[in-house]
Amino acid sequence: MTVPATGMNGAAMAAYVVMSMDENAASEVLRHMDESAIGTLTTAMAAMQEPARDQAYQIFARLMTDLESSGGMAPGGYEAFRKLLAKAFGEKRANDMLERIIRTSATQIDILSKVDPKVLAEVMKDERPQVIAVLLGQMTRSNAVECLNAFDPALAVDLIHRFARLDTIPSVALAELKSMLSEHLGTQVETRTSSTGGVRQAADLLNGMSSGAADRALSQIREADPELADQIRSNMFTFDDLLNLPDNFLQLVIFEVNPERRAPALRGGSTVARERFLRNISRKEAEILKDDIEHGPMVTRAESQAAQHEFVEAAMRLSREGRISLRNEEDMI
């Protein structure tokens, strides 16, 4: 089936044209292009696949004879394009140009924060997991968590695993992500090279999920990579970790959350947790809370975990604001 060339944007067609030339001709063309145009081609190259011959004929209507004699498009992609730049401008200048091109797209524009994370999950669900993992690093934590929750649980676990291993962002994956998002969302999307994944960031994502979902994800990661799972867990903060806080910090956390959430949270907590909470509120509040725990309406485990998560979120928020420290004193030297 023929795919009309008119269904492609100009950058994609230009990429096909350049990559179909021999190296000498292509490098000569590149010498006459400014860095802005080369940057546009770079993005197109990253997501480029070799076209079907009939599609190539449509793109190269004026170059039909040359296309037939050369056998179609040269093997391409980002690396081939980098070699063409090196041939046109020299290795050092080519690398400098590519670095500047990537840096130019290093500012995240508001589009990702404005798009519903569930919409992003829907348009990206069939893309390569590595590219989706890079996407998570481009989003705010709350949006990334919401996006993860919208994926199939098995895919979400795979993405967290990949994200934890993503210490740096491959430039090819970054360019591919930018091209895909721009195509899916119908607008130019810039990406940040500064955002990375890693163990601590993966732990931060799990902290943003419900405790049940986080526990399941960590358990599955542990089956595949016990050492990585331990590293992630050591960077996580849970409801039980609240008990390691000194009383003055715990009090700030408790009063940061709606009092009605205390009883549901403690219904699923330990006896030690109940005692610490009761000891760090007023006597009158403690009497009310104790009565709510013993005689209040029943809650599901999920409801209790959701309430506990609100206290964890409060603790992390206070930590980011510099009002408390989540470090255990035993970890200090």
N, C-alpha and C positions, 0 to 999 in steps of 0.2 A: 504494500500500500504506500503510495506517495505521500510524504508529508510536505505540504506547501512551504516553500521558503519564506513566503510572506508571513508565516506564523512565527518567525524568529525575529528577535530585535536586531537592530543594526550592529550592536557590538558582537553578537554571536556570529552574524554573517561575516563581519570583518575578520573575526578570529579564524573562521574557516578559510577565508581567502588567504590570509597571511600564512597559515599553517599548511596550505596546499602548495605554496611556492617552494622552490629549492632554497637552500640556506642563503646563497648569495643574493637572490632576488629579495627574499624576505628581509634580510638584514639591511639591504639598501632602502626598502620601504620604511623600516623602523627608524633609520637615520633622519628621516624627514618628519617624524612625529614628535609632538611635545610629550612631556611626562604625564600630563593629564590623560591624553589619548592612550598612552601606553598602559596607564593604570586601569583604564576601562577594559582594555584588551586582556590584561592580567586576570581580572576577575572572570571574564568570559572563558579564558583558557582553562581555569581551574575546574570549571564544571563541564567542559567540553567533551563530547564523545564523537567518535568518527561517524559521519553521516552516511546514510545509505547512498549508493551511487546515484539513484534517480533524484534524490534530494540534493546531492551535490551538483548535479547538472543544472537544477533550477537556480541554485546560488551562483553558479559560475556560467551563466548563460553566455556571456561574452568571452569566456575562457574555455569553451567546450573542447576545442581541439587540444589545448594544453592539458586539460584534465584527463582526456582519454589517453594521451600519450604517456602521462606520468603515473597512471594507475590510481589516481585519486589522492586523497589527502595524506600527507605525511603523518607518521605516528606523532601524536601531539600531547597536549596537556601542559601543565605548569612548567615542568622540567624542560620540555622541548622549547618552550617559549623563553625560558631563562637562557638556554644555550644560544638562541637566536639573538637575544639582547647582547650576550657576550661577544658574539661574532660581529655585531653591528657597532658596539661601543667599547669593547674590551671588558675583560673579566671584572676588574675593580669597579669601573663605572657602572656596569650592569648590576652588580650587587648593591652598589650605593643607590641606584635608581629604584630597585625593588624594595629596598629598606625604606626609602622615602615614600614610595607608593603605599606600603603597608602602614607606615606611620600616619600618612594622610588620612587613612580610614580608621584612625585610632580613637576617635571620639564617638562615644555611643550617643546617638540621637534619641529623642524621646519616644520614637515609634515603638520600641519593644516594651516600654513601660506602659504605653497606652493601649496596646493590643491585649485583648483578653487572653490570659495564659492557656485557657482551654482551646481557643482558636489556634494558637501557636502549636499546641500539642496535636491538634487535628491535622494541620497542614504539614507537620514535620514527622508524623508517626511512621511513614514509609521510607524516610531517608536513612542514610547510614548511621548506626548508633554513635560512631565517633563524632559525626557532625552534630548530632543532637546533644551529645555531651558538651561540645564546645558552646552550643547555644545556651546551656544552663549557666555557663560562666559569664554570659553576656547579660544575664537577667538579675534583678534584685532577688534576694533570697526568698521572699514571700511569693513572688511570681514563679520562681523556679520550682518551689515546693508545690504550688498549685498545678503547674505544668506536669510535674512528676505524678501527681495524684490522678491526672487525667489519662495517663498512659496505662496500658495493660501492666499489671503488677510485675510480671516476669521481665518486661522491657524496662520498667522503672528500676528494678534491682540491677539489671545489666548496666544501665546508664550510671547509676551511683557508683558501681564498681569501676567503670571506665573513668568517671569523673575523678575518683580518688587517685587514679593512676595518671591523671592528666596534669603533670607538673608544669608543662609549657604547652602553648597552643601551636600546632603545626601550621605554618603559613598557608599551605595548600588547603587544609580543612577550614581555615578562617575565610579564605577567599571563596571556597565552595559554599560555605554557610551564607556569606553575604549575597552571593548570586542567587541562591535558592530562596532566601527570605525576600529579596527584592522582587523575584518572579512571583512568589506566592502572594505577597501582600500588595503587589501592584505599585510599589513606591521604592525609591532608593533607600536602602538601609545601610548605615555605617556600623562597623563592628569595632570592638576594642581589642587591641593586642595585649593590653596590660592585665586583663582578667585571666586567671588560670584556675585549674581545678586543684586537686591535691587532697591529702588526708584531712586536714583541718577544715577545708571547705566542704568536703563530703560529710563530715561530722556535723557541720553547721546545717546542711540540708536535712539530715536525719533529725536534728534537734527541732527543725521546723515542722516535721511530720508528727502525726499522732504517735504516742508511745507504742501502741500496738503495731502500727505499720512500720515504724522504725525498728522495732525488735525483730519483726519478720524479715525485713530487708537485711539487717545485720546478720541474722542467723543464716540466711541463704548465701551471703557473701562469705561467711565463715566456712561454709562447706567447700567453697572453691578456693579460698585463700585465707586460712586461719590467721596468718601473721598480719595481713592487711586489716582484717576485721578487728583484731586487737588494737591496732594503731588507731583505727577510726573510733572505737569505743573509748579509748583513753582520752580522746579529744571531745567527747560528747558530754553534755550536762543533762542529768535526769532529775526527776522529782526526788528520788532518794538522795541525790547529791545536795539537796537543800539542807539536809541534816548536818552536813559538814560546815555550814556557814556559822559564823558567830551569831549570838542572839541579836545584836544590833542590826546586822545585815538581814537576818531572817525576818525581823519585824518589818523592815522596809518592804521586803518582798510580799509578806502577808497583806499589808495594808495597801499594796498596789493593785490588788485584785478584789473584785466585788465579793463582799462577805458571804453572799449566798453560794459562792462556789467552794467554800471551805469544806462543808460537810460532804458534798459529792466526791471531792478530791480525797478526803481522808477515809471515806468508806472503802476505798481500794488500797489504802496505804497501810503501813505497819503500825504496830502499837507505839513504837518509838516516835514515828512521825506524828501521831496524834498527841503524844505527850509534849513534844517540842512545840507544836502549834498552840496547844492549850496554855503552855507556860509563857508564851510570848504575846498574848493578848490580855486585855483587861479581865478581871474576875467575872464581871457581868457577861462579857462576850464569851468567855470560856464556858459559863453555865449554859448559855444559849446554844453554843456550838456542840457541846457534849450531848444536850438533849436532841439536837437535830441529827446527830450521828446515830444515836440509839433509837430514836422514835420517828425520825423523819421518813419521807417516802423512799421506797427502794429505788435504786438506780442500776442501770446495766454497767457492765465492766467498761464498755466503750464510753459511756457517759462519765464514769469516774476518771478514766484516762484523759478524756477531753478537759475535764476540770483541772487535773494535775498539770496538764500541758500549759494551761493559762498561767500557773505559778512559775513554771520553767521559763516561759516567754517573758514574764515580768522580771525574773532574775537576770536573764540575758539582756533585756532592755536597760535595766539599772546598771549592769556591768558596762554596756556600751556608753552610757552616759557618765561613767566614772564615779557613780555613787556607791557602788559596792565592788568587791573583788570576788571572783568565783574560784580563785586559787586556794587550795587547801594549805594551811600554814605549814604542814609537814613537807610540802613541795618547795618551800622557800628556803634559801640558804643565805 
